[in-house]
Amino acid sequence: MGYCSGFDIEVHYTGNKAQKESIEKKKTVLYGIHDNGGMLVNETISCFGNVEIFE
């Protein structure tokens, strides 16, 4: 996804301590994508399933 910018992703997101600490350090919008979630990126970002957005 090197052609996309302005956001980060955390795949296989479970909300564990290490993931939460990593997210706190981010300065951009981050999408935490659980195993049953996903996202499509075109001109816009579309999320489906279990995805948490951290701004």
N, C-alpha and C positions, 0 to 999 in steps of 0.2 A: 504494500500500500504506500509506496514511496511517493506516488503522485498526489496523494491527499494530504492536506495540512489543516491545522486549526483544531484538531482533536486528537485524543489518544484512545486506545482501547486496552482493556484487560480481559483476555479470553479465559474461558473456564472459570469465571468469577464465582466465588463461593462466599465472599465476605469474611474470609479469615483474617487474622491479625496482620500477617505480612502484607496481604493485598491492601488492607485499609491504610496501613502505614505508608505504602507506596503511593496510594492515591492522594494522601494528604500533601505529598511533596509536589504534585503536578500543578502546573499553572494554567493548563488549558482544560477545556471540557473533556471529560473522560466517560466512556461508555463501558460499563461492566457487563459483559455478555456471559450469562449463565449457559450451561450446557444445552438448555432447551430454548435458547434465544439466538437471534442473528440480526444482521443489519445489511441493508443495501445502500450503496453510495453512488449516486449519479449527480445531478445538479443539486439534489437535496439528500438528506440522510433519512432513511426509513428504518425504523426498528420494529421487530416482531418477536413474539415470545417473551421470555424473561430477560429484560435488559434494564439495568439501572443507570441513570444518568447523573453524573456528579459535576456540578458547575462551580 
